[in-house]
């Protein structure tokens, strides 16, 4: 996958890649803007690209590790698991072309909306260097973000296929299913981090909903898909298995109760029936306590914490802008 090829190898490769991208793009947008540099959200363009490429590489690696951690519950041999891990980082020419084309089209639609029309967009791009760099930066962000999101959806689809068809479910060992939750949360946090950077647009060029909302909406909608796809099949299968167990236990409890109510000399002694009923009731309580979602408290707490970051950054950006306006 071409974005992953941009990440430098080594222990600190992602950090170095992020710093390098930021240091290359920021001067391009600021210096190229000349006297009109404030009309370009240079910091946002540089920051979001420098963030999303390394974090996509990191999330891909963690998803591959999670697939390896699922080895004990997958009906796959070692070669098939390795093939699945490779699939998470791969994209053929058709997939790449679709993602690039979609990003270009969405970016052009967004810029046309900001400019007023497609004709005005072209005229603005050709009118000056700052205008060209502003449009170029927007299109670049749209293309890269669309590519990353489409790849995360592809990864989530691959994991969902494993969850639906290749995973063995044991109600009393659901901790083995937690890697599905880690994949869903990790991919979601990558998108949430990108959303937290959107206020940088308003910090540089002022709050303009036409500039901010289309990208935010186009990022938020896939977020739900990326989060639910890896875990929904597990949730449904665990829920179905729980219902089957509970129905079976309920039938056995009814049978024991009926025997106790119509006890005769051929039936088991009442004390024995009471013991069996107690065991069935404990078993039912254990089944009821099994979570149908592959999350533990740590994962849920992490997700809840990070969900507050984008709103806080947006509120902080608005407060700072109001403070600066008041001081001026």
C-alpha positions as protocol buffer text, in pm:
chain_id: "A"
residue {
  index: 1
  type: UNK
  ca { x: 0 y: 0 z: 0 }
}
residue {
  index: 2
  type: UNK
  ca { x: 166 y: 319 z: -120 }
}
residue {
  index: 3
  type: UNK
  ca { x: 113 y: 526 z: 196 }
}
residue {
  index: 4
  type: UNK
  ca { x: 288 y: 262 z: 405 }
}
residue {
  index: 5
  type: UNK
  ca { x: 590 y: 285 z: 173 }
}
residue {
  index: 6
  type: UNK
  ca { x: 634 y: 649 z: 275 }
}
residue {
  index: 7
  type: UNK
  ca { x: 708 y: 552 z: 637 }
}
residue {
  index: 8
  type: UNK
  ca { x: 1076 y: 519 z: 723 }
}
residue {
  index: 9
  type: UNK
  ca { x: 1190 y: 187 z: 871 }
}
residue {
  index: 10
  type: UNK
  ca { x: 1336 y: 147 z: 1216 }
}
residue {
  index: 11
  type: UNK
  ca { x: 1230 y: 196 z: 1575 }
}
residue {
  index: 12
  type: UNK
  ca { x: 1173 y: 569 z: 1538 }
}
residue {
  index: 13
  type: UNK
  ca { x: 1078 y: 556 z: 1171 }
}
residue {
  index: 14
  type: UNK
  ca { x: 725 y: 682 z: 1223 }
}
residue {
  index: 15
  type: UNK
  ca { x: 832 y: 976 z: 1436 }
}
residue {
  index: 16
  type: UNK
  ca { x: 1100 y: 1069 z: 1185 }
}
residue {
  index: 17
  type: UNK
  ca { x: 851 y: 1037 z: 899 }
}
residue {
  index: 18
  type: UNK
  ca { x: 604 y: 1263 z: 1077 }
}
residue {
  index: 19
  type: UNK
  ca { x: 872 y: 1524 z: 1150 }
}
residue {
  index: 20
  type: UNK
  ca { x: 1004 y: 1509 z: 794 }
}
residue {
  index: 21
  type: UNK
  ca { x: 660 y: 1549 z: 634 }
}
residue {
  index: 22
  type: UNK
  ca { x: 577 y: 1839 z: 865 }
}
residue {
  index: 23
  type: UNK
  ca { x: 910 y: 2015 z: 802 }
}
residue {
  index: 24
  type: UNK
  ca { x: 873 y: 1976 z: 425 }
}
residue {
  index: 25
  type: UNK
  ca { x: 510 y: 2085 z: 394 }
}
residue {
  index: 26
  type: UNK
  ca { x: 495 y: 2373 z: 641 }
}
residue {
  index: 27
  type: UNK
  ca { x: 756 y: 2592 z: 462 }
}
residue {
  index: 28
  type: UNK
  ca { x: 598 y: 2503 z: 127 }
}
residue {
  index: 29
  type: UNK
  ca { x: 259 y: 2640 z: 230 }
}
residue {
  index: 30
  type: UNK
  ca { x: 383 y: 2934 z: 436 }
}
residue {
  index: 31
  type: UNK
  ca { x: 666 y: 3054 z: 212 }
}
residue {
  index: 32
  type: UNK
  ca { x: 471 y: 2985 z: -104 }
}
residue {
  index: 33
  type: UNK
  ca { x: 188 y: 3197 z: 29 }
}
residue {
  index: 34
  type: UNK
  ca { x: 395 y: 3513 z: 20 }
}
residue {
  index: 35
  type: UNK
  ca { x: 213 y: 3807 z: 174 }
}
residue {
  index: 36
  type: UNK
  ca { x: -115 y: 3615 z: 178 }
}
residue {
  index: 37
  type: UNK
  ca { x: 7 y: 3324 z: 385 }
}
residue {
  index: 38
  type: UNK
  ca { x: -268 y: 3372 z: 643 }
}
residue {
  index: 39
  type: UNK
  ca { x: -525 y: 3270 z: 382 }
}
residue {
  index: 40
  type: UNK
  ca { x: -375 y: 2920 z: 379 }
}
residue {
  index: 41
  type: UNK
  ca { x: -436 y: 2683 z: 674 }
}
residue {
  index: 42
  type: UNK
  ca { x: -74 y: 2574 z: 640 }
}
residue {
  index: 43
  type: UNK
  ca { x: -45 y: 2439 z: 993 }
}
residue {
  index: 44
  type: UNK
  ca { x: -353 y: 2222 z: 947 }
}
residue {
  index: 45
  type: UNK
  ca { x: -243 y: 2085 z: 609 }
}
residue {
  index: 46
  type: UNK
  ca { x: 104 y: 2003 z: 741 }
}
residue {
  index: 47
  type: UNK
  ca { x: -14 y: 1862 z: 1075 }
}
residue {
  index: 48
  type: UNK
  ca { x: -291 y: 1635 z: 952 }
}
residue {
  index: 49
  type: UNK
  ca { x: -77 y: 1481 z: 678 }
}
residue {
  index: 50
  type: UNK
  ca { x: 221 y: 1442 z: 912 }
}
residue {
  index: 51
  type: UNK
  ca { x: -13 y: 1273 z: 1161 }
}
residue {
  index: 52
  type: UNK
  ca { x: -230 y: 1043 z: 952 }
}
residue {
  index: 53
  type: UNK
  ca { x: 40 y: 866 z: 747 }
}
residue {
  index: 54
  type: UNK
  ca { x: 253 y: 744 z: 1043 }
}
residue {
  index: 55
  type: UNK
  ca { x: -52 y: 667 z: 1258 }
}
residue {
  index: 56
  type: UNK
  ca { x: -201 y: 461 z: 974 }
}
residue {
  index: 57
  type: UNK
  ca { x: 121 y: 261 z: 963 }
}
residue {
  index: 58
  type: UNK
  ca { x: 104 y: 213 z: 1341 }
}
residue {
  index: 59
  type: UNK
  ca { x: -262 y: 104 z: 1337 }
}
residue {
  index: 60
  type: UNK
  ca { x: -193 y: -139 z: 1055 }
}
residue {
  index: 61
  type: UNK
  ca { x: 89 y: -298 z: 1252 }
}
residue {
  index: 62
  type: UNK
  ca { x: -127 y: -325 z: 1566 }
}
residue {
  index: 63
  type: UNK
  ca { x: -408 y: -484 z: 1364 }
}
residue {
  index: 64
  type: UNK
  ca { x: -163 y: -740 z: 1228 }
}
residue {
  index: 65
  type: UNK
  ca { x: -48 y: -815 z: 1582 }
}
residue {
  index: 66
  type: UNK
  ca { x: -410 y: -856 z: 1692 }
}
residue {
  index: 67
  type: UNK
  ca { x: -471 y: -1112 z: 1416 }
}
residue {
  index: 68
  type: UNK
  ca { x: -169 y: -1303 z: 1546 }
}
residue {
  index: 69
  type: UNK
  ca { x: -314 y: -1287 z: 1899 }
}
residue {
  index: 70
  type: UNK
  ca { x: -636 y: -1444 z: 1768 }
}
residue {
  index: 71
  type: UNK
  ca { x: -449 y: -1751 z: 1646 }
}
residue {
  index: 72
  type: UNK
  ca { x: -591 y: -1973 z: 1923 }
}
residue {
  index: 73
  type: UNK
  ca { x: -955 y: -1908 z: 1822 }
}
residue {
  index: 74
  type: UNK
  ca { x: -922 y: -1894 z: 1442 }
}
residue {
  index: 75
  type: UNK
  ca { x: -991 y: -2189 z: 1216 }
}
residue {
  index: 76
  type: UNK
  ca { x: -686 y: -2101 z: 1009 }
}
residue {
  index: 77
  type: UNK
  ca { x: -341 y: -2249 z: 979 }
}
residue {
  index: 78
  type: UNK
  ca { x: -21 y: -2045 z: 1005 }
}
residue {
  index: 79
  type: UNK
  ca { x: 4 y: -1972 z: 634 }
}
residue {
  index: 80
  type: UNK
  ca { x: -357 y: -1854 z: 616 }
}
residue {
  index: 81
  type: UNK
  ca { x: -307 y: -1627 z: 917 }
}
residue {
  index: 82
  type: UNK
  ca { x: 4 y: -1480 z: 758 }
}
residue {
  index: 83
  type: UNK
  ca { x: -190 y: -1423 z: 436 }
}
residue {
  index: 84
  type: UNK
  ca { x: -457 y: -1239 z: 635 }
}
residue {
  index: 85
  type: UNK
  ca { x: -191 y: -1023 z: 800 }
}
residue {
  index: 86
  type: UNK
  ca { x: -50 y: -933 z: 459 }
}
residue {
  index: 87
  type: UNK
  ca { x: -398 y: -848 z: 332 }
}
residue {
  index: 88
  type: UNK
  ca { x: -426 y: -580 z: 601 }
}
residue {
  index: 89
  type: UNK
  ca { x: -138 y: -383 z: 450 }
}
residue {
  index: 90
  type: UNK
  ca { x: -209 y: -445 z: 83 }
}
residue {
  index: 91
  type: UNK
  ca { x: -419 y: -276 z: -182 }
}
residue {
  index: 92
  type: UNK
  ca { x: -438 y: -365 z: -550 }
}
residue {
  index: 93
  type: UNK
  ca { x: -438 y: -113 z: -834 }
}
residue {
  index: 94
  type: UNK
  ca { x: -817 y: -99 z: -854 }
}
residue {
  index: 95
  type: UNK
  ca { x: -858 y: -24 z: -482 }
}
residue {
  index: 96
  type: UNK
  ca { x: -584 y: 238 z: -493 }
}
residue {
  index: 97
  type: UNK
  ca { x: -730 y: 400 z: -802 }
}
residue {
  index: 98
  type: UNK
  ca { x: -1080 y: 414 z: -654 }
}
residue {
  index: 99
  type: UNK
  ca { x: -953 y: 571 z: -331 }
}
residue {
  index: 100
  type: UNK
  ca { x: -744 y: 830 z: -515 }
}
residue {
  index: 101
  type: UNK
  ca { x: -1026 y: 917 z: -756 }
}
residue {
  index: 102
  type: UNK
  ca { x: -1282 y: 943 z: -476 }
}
residue {
  index: 103
  type: UNK
  ca { x: -1052 y: 1167 z: -273 }
}
residue {
  index: 104
  type: UNK
  ca { x: -993 y: 1390 z: -575 }
}
residue {
  index: 105
  type: UNK
  ca { x: -1365 y: 1415 z: -652 }
}
residue {
  index: 106
  type: UNK
  ca { x: -1463 y: 1489 z: -291 }
}
residue {
  index: 107
  type: UNK
  ca { x: -1186 y: 1745 z: -261 }
}
residue {
  index: 108
  type: UNK
  ca { x: -1292 y: 1915 z: -583 }
}
residue {
  index: 109
  type: UNK
  ca { x: -1655 y: 1924 z: -467 }
}
residue {
  index: 110
  type: UNK
  ca { x: -1549 y: 2076 z: -135 }
}
residue {
  index: 111
  type: UNK
  ca { x: -1331 y: 2339 z: -298 }
}
residue {
  index: 112
  type: UNK
  ca { x: -1608 y: 2421 z: -549 }
}
residue {
  index: 113
  type: UNK
  ca { x: -1846 y: 2469 z: -257 }
}
residue {
  index: 114
  type: UNK
  ca { x: -1600 y: 2707 z: -90 }
}
residue {
  index: 115
  type: UNK
  ca { x: -1529 y: 2892 z: -415 }
}
residue {
  index: 116
  type: UNK
  ca { x: -1889 y: 2909 z: -531 }
}
residue {
  index: 117
  type: UNK
  ca { x: -1858 y: 2700 z: -847 }
}
residue {
  index: 118
  type: UNK
  ca { x: -1617 y: 2476 z: -1037 }
}
residue {
  index: 119
  type: UNK
  ca { x: -1536 y: 2765 z: -1272 }
}
residue {
  index: 120
  type: UNK
  ca { x: -1450 y: 2993 z: -981 }
}
residue {
  index: 121
  type: UNK
  ca { x: -1236 y: 2714 z: -837 }
}
residue {
  index: 122
  type: UNK
  ca { x: -1023 y: 2693 z: -1150 }
}
residue {
  index: 123
  type: UNK
  ca { x: -995 y: 3072 z: -1173 }
}
residue {
  index: 124
  type: UNK
  ca { x: -886 y: 3092 z: -807 }
}
residue {
  index: 125
  type: UNK
  ca { x: -624 y: 2820 z: -852 }
}
residue {
  index: 126
  type: UNK
  ca { x: -474 y: 3005 z: -1148 }
}
residue {
  index: 127
  type: UNK
  ca { x: -501 y: 3352 z: -997 }
}
residue {
  index: 128
  type: UNK
  ca { x: -207 y: 3340 z: -754 }
}
residue {
  index: 129
  type: UNK
  ca { x: 42 y: 3113 z: -585 }
}
residue {
  index: 130
  type: UNK
  ca { x: -131 y: 3130 z: -243 }
}
residue {
  index: 131
  type: UNK
  ca { x: -464 y: 3032 z: -399 }
}
residue {
  index: 132
  type: UNK
  ca { x: -303 y: 2745 z: -586 }
}
residue {
  index: 133
  type: UNK
  ca { x: -128 y: 2618 z: -271 }
}
residue {
  index: 134
  type: UNK
  ca { x: -448 y: 2647 z: -71 }
}
residue {
  index: 135
  type: UNK
  ca { x: -640 y: 2438 z: -324 }
}
residue {
  index: 136
  type: UNK
  ca { x: -349 y: 2197 z: -363 }
}
residue {
  index: 137
  type: UNK
  ca { x: -325 y: 2148 z: 14 }
}
residue {
  index: 138
  type: UNK
  ca { x: -697 y: 2083 z: 44 }
}
residue {
  index: 139
  type: UNK
  ca { x: -695 y: 1829 z: -237 }
}
residue {
  index: 140
  type: UNK
  ca { x: -387 y: 1658 z: -91 }
}
residue {
  index: 141
  type: UNK
  ca { x: -555 y: 1625 z: 249 }
}
residue {
  index: 142
  type: UNK
  ca { x: -873 y: 1489 z: 89 }
}
residue {
  index: 143
  type: UNK
  ca { x: -681 y: 1235 z: -118 }
}
residue {
  index: 144
  type: UNK
  ca { x: -468 y: 1109 z: 173 }
}
residue {
  index: 145
  type: UNK
  ca { x: -753 y: 1102 z: 425 }
}
residue {
  index: 146
  type: UNK
  ca { x: -983 y: 924 z: 179 }
}
residue {
  index: 147
  type: UNK
  ca { x: -714 y: 668 z: 105 }
}
residue {
  index: 148
  type: UNK
  ca { x: -650 y: 603 z: 475 }
}
residue {
  index: 149
  type: UNK
  ca { x: -1019 y: 576 z: 559 }
}
residue {
  index: 150
  type: UNK
  ca { x: -1086 y: 343 z: 267 }
}
residue {
  index: 151
  type: UNK
  ca { x: -796 y: 121 z: 377 }
}
residue {
  index: 152
  type: UNK
  ca { x: -921 y: 118 z: 737 }
}
residue {
  index: 153
  type: UNK
  ca { x: -1264 y: 12 z: 610 }
}
residue {
  index: 154
  type: UNK
  ca { x: -1099 y: -261 z: 403 }
}
residue {
  index: 155
  type: UNK
  ca { x: -908 y: -379 z: 710 }
}
residue {
  index: 156
  type: UNK
  ca { x: -1227 y: -375 z: 918 }
}
residue {
  index: 157
  type: UNK
  ca { x: -1402 y: -579 z: 647 }
}
residue {
  index: 158
  type: UNK
  ca { x: -1123 y: -838 z: 655 }
}
residue {
  index: 159
  type: UNK
  ca { x: -1147 y: -866 z: 1033 }
}
residue {
  index: 160
  type: UNK
  ca { x: -1527 y: -888 z: 1014 }
}
residue {
  index: 161
  type: UNK
  ca { x: -1494 y: -1180 z: 773 }
}
residue {
  index: 162
  type: UNK
  ca { x: -1270 y: -1360 z: 1022 }
}
residue {
  index: 163
  type: UNK
  ca { x: -1516 y: -1287 z: 1304 }
}
residue {
  index: 164
  type: UNK
  ca { x: -1812 y: -1412 z: 1102 }
}
residue {
  index: 165
  type: UNK
  ca { x: -1672 y: -1729 z: 947 }
}
residue {
  index: 166
  type: UNK
  ca { x: -1340 y: -1834 z: 1100 }
}
residue {
  index: 167
  type: UNK
  ca { x: -1366 y: -1771 z: 1475 }
}
residue {
  index: 168
  type: UNK
  ca { x: -1455 y: -2028 z: 1740 }
}
residue {
  index: 169
  type: UNK
  ca { x: -1671 y: -1888 z: 2021 }
}
residue {
  index: 170
  type: UNK
  ca { x: -1642 y: -2014 z: 2380 }
}
residue {
  index: 171
  type: UNK
  ca { x: -1876 y: -1832 z: 2614 }
}
residue {
  index: 172
  type: UNK
  ca { x: -1645 y: -1890 z: 2909 }
}
residue {
  index: 173
  type: UNK
  ca { x: -1330 y: -1771 z: 2735 }
}
residue {
  index: 174
  type: UNK
  ca { x: -1442 y: -1448 z: 2572 }
}
residue {
  index: 175
  type: UNK
  ca { x: -1114 y: -1279 z: 2669 }
}
residue {
  index: 176
  type: UNK
  ca { x: -964 y: -1458 z: 2370 }
}
residue {
  index: 177
  type: UNK
  ca { x: -1189 y: -1237 z: 2154 }
}
residue {
  index: 178
  type: UNK
  ca { x: -1059 y: -906 z: 2293 }
}
residue {
  index: 179
  type: UNK
  ca { x: -822 y: -846 z: 1997 }
}
residue {
  index: 180
  type: UNK
  ca { x: -1131 y: -779 z: 1783 }
}
residue {
  index: 181
  type: UNK
  ca { x: -1215 y: -492 z: 2018 }
}
residue {
  index: 182
  type: UNK
  ca { x: -858 y: -362 z: 2014 }
}
residue {
  index: 183
  type: UNK
  ca { x: -866 y: -346 z: 1633 }
}
residue {
  index: 184
  type: UNK
  ca { x: -1195 y: -153 z: 1634 }
}
residue {
  index: 185
  type: UNK
  ca { x: -1079 y: 93 z: 1899 }
}
residue {
  index: 186
  type: UNK
  ca { x: -733 y: 144 z: 1750 }
}
residue {
  index: 187
  type: UNK
  ca { x: -867 y: 227 z: 1404 }
}
residue {
  index: 188
  type: UNK
  ca { x: -1129 y: 458 z: 1554 }
}
residue {
  index: 189
  type: UNK
  ca { x: -872 y: 645 z: 1763 }
}
residue {
  index: 190
  type: UNK
  ca { x: -668 y: 716 z: 1449 }
}
residue {
  index: 191
  type: UNK
  ca { x: -968 y: 893 z: 1295 }
}
residue {
  index: 192
  type: UNK
  ca { x: -1053 y: 1070 z: 1622 }
}
residue {
  index: 193
  type: UNK
  ca { x: -699 y: 1209 z: 1635 }
}
residue {
  index: 194
  type: UNK
  ca { x: -741 y: 1354 z: 1287 }
}
residue {
  index: 195
  type: UNK
  ca { x: -1070 y: 1517 z: 1391 }
}
residue {
  index: 196
  type: UNK
  ca { x: -891 y: 1682 z: 1683 }
}
residue {
  index: 197
  type: UNK
  ca { x: -670 y: 1868 z: 1433 }
}
residue {
  index: 198
  type: UNK
  ca { x: -957 y: 2029 z: 1240 }
}
residue {
  index: 199
  type: UNK
  ca { x: -977 y: 2338 z: 1468 }
}
residue {
  index: 200
  type: UNK
  ca { x: -635 y: 2438 z: 1329 }
}
residue {
  index: 201
  type: UNK
  ca { x: -820 y: 2552 z: 1017 }
}
residue {
  index: 202
  type: UNK
  ca { x: -1016 y: 2809 z: 1215 }
}
residue {
  index: 203
  type: UNK
  ca { x: -711 y: 2911 z: 1414 }
}
residue {
  index: 204
  type: UNK
  ca { x: -536 y: 3027 z: 1097 }
}
residue {
  index: 205
  type: UNK
  ca { x: -809 y: 3155 z: 864 }
}
residue {
  index: 206
  type: UNK
  ca { x: -1099 y: 3205 z: 1102 }
}
residue {
  index: 207
  type: UNK
  ca { x: -1402 y: 2986 z: 1154 }
}
residue {
  index: 208
  type: UNK
  ca { x: -1568 y: 2906 z: 822 }
}
residue {
  index: 209
  type: UNK
  ca { x: -1812 y: 2616 z: 832 }
}
residue {
  index: 210
  type: UNK
  ca { x: -1770 y: 2560 z: 458 }
}
residue {
  index: 211
  type: UNK
  ca { x: -1403 y: 2494 z: 521 }
}
residue {
  index: 212
  type: UNK
  ca { x: -1447 y: 2269 z: 824 }
}
residue {
  index: 213
  type: UNK
  ca { x: -1780 y: 2083 z: 813 }
}
residue {
  index: 214
  type: UNK
  ca { x: -1747 y: 1884 z: 486 }
}
residue {
  index: 215
  type: UNK
  ca { x: -1421 y: 1726 z: 593 }
}
residue {
  index: 216
  type: UNK
  ca { x: -1545 y: 1665 z: 948 }
}
residue {
  index: 217
  type: UNK
  ca { x: -1864 y: 1499 z: 826 }
}
residue {
  index: 218
  type: UNK
  ca { x: -1676 y: 1290 z: 569 }
}
residue {
  index: 219
  type: UNK
  ca { x: -1452 y: 1170 z: 854 }
}
residue {
  index: 220
  type: UNK
  ca { x: -1721 y: 1113 z: 1117 }
}
residue {
  index: 221
  type: UNK
  ca { x: -1952 y: 895 z: 904 }
}
residue {
  index: 222
  type: UNK
  ca { x: -1689 y: 628 z: 824 }
}
residue {
  index: 223
  type: UNK
  ca { x: -1581 y: 634 z: 1190 }
}
residue {
  index: 224
  type: UNK
  ca { x: -1892 y: 441 z: 1293 }
}
residue {
  index: 225
  type: UNK
  ca { x: -1837 y: 186 z: 1015 }
}
residue {
  index: 226
  type: UNK
  ca { x: -1471 y: 136 z: 1106 }
}
residue {
  index: 227
  type: UNK
  ca { x: -1562 y: 88 z: 1472 }
}
residue {
  index: 228
  type: UNK
  ca { x: -1857 y: -150 z: 1428 }
}
residue {
  index: 229
  type: UNK
  ca { x: -1741 y: -375 z: 1143 }
}
residue {
  index: 230
  type: UNK
  ca { x: -1477 y: -576 z: 1336 }
}
residue {
  index: 231
  type: UNK
  ca { x: -1693 y: -629 z: 1648 }
}
residue {
  index: 232
  type: UNK
  ca { x: -2051 y: -657 z: 1525 }
}
residue {
  index: 233
  type: UNK
  ca { x: -2023 y: -1019 z: 1397 }
}
residue {
  index: 234
  type: UNK
  ca { x: -1869 y: -1125 z: 1730 }
}
residue {
  index: 235
  type: UNK
  ca { x: -2145 y: -945 z: 1918 }
}
residue {
  index: 236
  type: UNK
  ca { x: -2416 y: -1118 z: 1715 }
}
residue {
  index: 237
  type: UNK
  ca { x: -2258 y: -1464 z: 1745 }
}
residue {
  index: 238
  type: UNK
  ca { x: -2198 y: -1437 z: 2120 }
}
residue {
  index: 239
  type: UNK
  ca { x: -2553 y: -1304 z: 2170 }
}
residue {
  index: 240
  type: UNK
  ca { x: -2700 y: -1592 z: 1968 }
}
residue {
  index: 241
  type: UNK
  ca { x: -2493 y: -1848 z: 2160 }
}
residue {
  index: 242
  type: UNK
  ca { x: -2599 y: -1693 z: 2492 }
}
residue {
  index: 243
  type: UNK
  ca { x: -2964 y: -1710 z: 2392 }
}
residue {
  index: 244
  type: UNK
  ca { x: -2928 y: -2078 z: 2296 }
}
residue {
  index: 245
  type: UNK
  ca { x: -2758 y: -2160 z: 2628 }
}
residue {
  index: 246
  type: UNK
  ca { x: -3016 y: -1967 z: 2827 }
}
residue {
  index: 247
  type: UNK
  ca { x: -3302 y: -2139 z: 2645 }
}
residue {
  index: 248
  type: UNK
  ca { x: -3147 y: -2480 z: 2719 }
}
residue {
  index: 249
  type: UNK
  ca { x: -3087 y: -2391 z: 3084 }
}
residue {
  index: 250
  type: UNK
  ca { x: -3441 y: -2256 z: 3115 }
}
residue {
  index: 251
  type: UNK
  ca { x: -3580 y: -2581 z: 2977 }
}
residue {
  index: 252
  type: UNK
  ca { x: -3378 y: -2786 z: 3226 }
}
residue {
  index: 253
  type: UNK
  ca { x: -3485 y: -2564 z: 3515 }
}
residue {
  index: 254
  type: UNK
  ca { x: -3851 y: -2603 z: 3414 }
}
residue {
  index: 255
  type: UNK
  ca { x: -3802 y: -2978 z: 3399 }
}
residue {
  index: 256
  type: UNK
  ca { x: -3648 y: -2991 z: 3747 }
}
residue {
  index: 257
  type: UNK
  ca { x: -3920 y: -2769 z: 3888 }
}
residue {
  index: 258
  type: UNK
  ca { x: -4184 y: -2995 z: 3737 }
}
residue {
  index: 259
  type: UNK
  ca { x: -4018 y: -3300 z: 3893 }
}
residue {
  index: 260
  type: UNK
  ca { x: -4009 y: -3128 z: 4230 }
}
residue {
  index: 261
  type: UNK
  ca { x: -4377 y: -3036 z: 4204 }
}
residue {
  index: 262
  type: UNK
  ca { x: -4482 y: -3389 z: 4110 }
}
residue {
  index: 263
  type: UNK
  ca { x: -4234 y: -3579 z: 4318 }
}
residue {
  index: 264
  type: UNK
  ca { x: -4309 y: -3945 z: 4373 }
}
residue {
  index: 265
  type: UNK
  ca { x: -4119 y: -4251 z: 4485 }
}
residue {
  index: 266
  type: UNK
  ca { x: -3958 y: -4297 z: 4141 }
}
residue {
  index: 267
  type: UNK
  ca { x: -3830 y: -3942 z: 4123 }
}
residue {
  index: 268
  type: UNK
  ca { x: -3506 y: -3812 z: 4264 }
}
residue {
  index: 269
  type: UNK
  ca { x: -3514 y: -3702 z: 4630 }
}
residue {
  index: 270
  type: UNK
  ca { x: -3611 y: -3335 z: 4682 }
}
residue {
  index: 271
  type: UNK
  ca { x: -3264 y: -3255 z: 4820 }
}
residue {
  index: 272
  type: UNK
  ca { x: -3098 y: -3381 z: 4502 }
}
residue {
  index: 273
  type: UNK
  ca { x: -3339 y: -3180 z: 4287 }
}
residue {
  index: 274
  type: UNK
  ca { x: -3259 y: -2869 z: 4492 }
}
residue {
  index: 275
  type: UNK
  ca { x: -2886 y: -2922 z: 4436 }
}
residue {
  index: 276
  type: UNK
  ca { x: -2934 y: -2960 z: 4062 }
}
residue {
  index: 277
  type: UNK
  ca { x: -3154 y: -2653 z: 4050 }
}
residue {
  index: 278
  type: UNK
  ca { x: -2896 y: -2451 z: 4239 }
}
residue {
  index: 279
  type: UNK
  ca { x: -2627 y: -2559 z: 3993 }
}
residue {
  index: 280
  type: UNK
  ca { x: -2846 y: -2464 z: 3698 }
}
residue {
  index: 281
  type: UNK
  ca { x: -2923 y: -2124 z: 3848 }
}
residue {
  index: 282
  type: UNK
  ca { x: -2553 y: -2055 z: 3903 }
}
residue {
  index: 283
  type: UNK
  ca { x: -2481 y: -2164 z: 3547 }
}
residue {
  index: 284
  type: UNK
  ca { x: -2752 y: -1932 z: 3417 }
}
residue {
  index: 285
  type: UNK
  ca { x: -2609 y: -1640 z: 3612 }
}
residue {
  index: 286
  type: UNK
  ca { x: -2263 y: -1708 z: 3468 }
}
residue {
  index: 287
  type: UNK
  ca { x: -2403 y: -1712 z: 3114 }
}
residue {
  index: 288
  type: UNK
  ca { x: -2595 y: -1390 z: 3175 }
}
residue {
  index: 289
  type: UNK
  ca { x: -2276 y: -1221 z: 3297 }
}
residue {
  index: 290
  type: UNK
  ca { x: -2088 y: -1296 z: 2974 }
}
residue {
  index: 291
  type: UNK
  ca { x: -2041 y: -976 z: 2772 }
}
residue {
  index: 292
  type: UNK
  ca { x: -2147 y: -1000 z: 2411 }
}
residue {
  index: 293
  type: UNK
  ca { x: -1899 y: -727 z: 2311 }
}
residue {
  index: 294
  type: UNK
  ca { x: -1524 y: -800 z: 2282 }
}
residue {
  index: 295
  type: UNK
  ca { x: -1417 y: -511 z: 2503 }
}
residue {
  index: 296
  type: UNK
  ca { x: -1263 y: -492 z: 2848 }
}
residue {
  index: 297
  type: UNK
  ca { x: -1276 y: -200 z: 3090 }
}
residue {
  index: 298
  type: UNK
  ca { x: -938 y: -65 z: 2979 }
}
residue {
  index: 299
  type: UNK
  ca { x: -1037 y: -46 z: 2612 }
}
residue {
  index: 300
  type: UNK
  ca { x: -1372 y: 116 z: 2687 }
}
residue {
  index: 301
  type: UNK
  ca { x: -1209 y: 370 z: 2920 }
}
residue {
  index: 302
  type: UNK
  ca { x: -949 y: 458 z: 2657 }
}
residue {
  index: 303
  type: UNK
  ca { x: -1215 y: 506 z: 2389 }
}
residue {
  index: 304
  type: UNK
  ca { x: -1432 y: 719 z: 2618 }
}
residue {
  index: 305
  type: UNK
  ca { x: -1132 y: 935 z: 2709 }
}
residue {
  index: 306
  type: UNK
  ca { x: -1026 y: 995 z: 2350 }
}
residue {
  index: 307
  type: UNK
  ca { x: -1382 y: 1067 z: 2239 }
}
residue {
  index: 308
  type: UNK
  ca { x: -1368 y: 1386 z: 2446 }
}
residue {
  index: 309
  type: UNK
  ca { x: -1052 y: 1514 z: 2274 }
}
residue {
  index: 310
  type: UNK
  ca { x: -1205 y: 1646 z: 1946 }
}
residue {
  index: 311
  type: UNK
  ca { x: -1487 y: 1840 z: 2121 }
}
residue {
  index: 312
  type: UNK
  ca { x: -1237 y: 1985 z: 2370 }
}
residue {
  index: 313
  type: UNK
  ca { x: -1006 y: 2100 z: 2091 }
}
residue {
  index: 314
  type: UNK
  ca { x: -1296 y: 2262 z: 1907 }
}
residue {
  index: 315
  type: UNK
  ca { x: -1412 y: 2440 z: 2225 }
}
residue {
  index: 316
  type: UNK
  ca { x: -1057 y: 2548 z: 2307 }
}
residue {
  index: 317
  type: UNK
  ca { x: -1008 y: 2686 z: 1955 }
}
residue {
  index: 318
  type: UNK
  ca { x: -1333 y: 2885 z: 1982 }
}
residue {
  index: 319
  type: UNK
  ca { x: -1234 y: 3025 z: 2323 }
}
residue {
  index: 320
  type: UNK
  ca { x: -889 y: 3126 z: 2200 }
}
residue {
  index: 321
  type: UNK
  ca { x: -1038 y: 3295 z: 1894 }
}
residue {
  index: 322
  type: UNK
  ca { x: -1285 y: 3490 z: 2112 }
}
residue {
  index: 323
  type: UNK
  ca { x: -1006 y: 3588 z: 2350 }
}
residue {
  index: 324
  type: UNK
  ca { x: -786 y: 3715 z: 2067 }
}
residue {
  index: 325
  type: UNK
  ca { x: -1076 y: 3911 z: 1917 }
}
residue {
  index: 326
  type: UNK
  ca { x: -1151 y: 4067 z: 2257 }
}
residue {
  index: 327
  type: UNK
  ca { x: -787 y: 4169 z: 2306 }
}
residue {
  index: 328
  type: UNK
  ca { x: -771 y: 4326 z: 1960 }
}
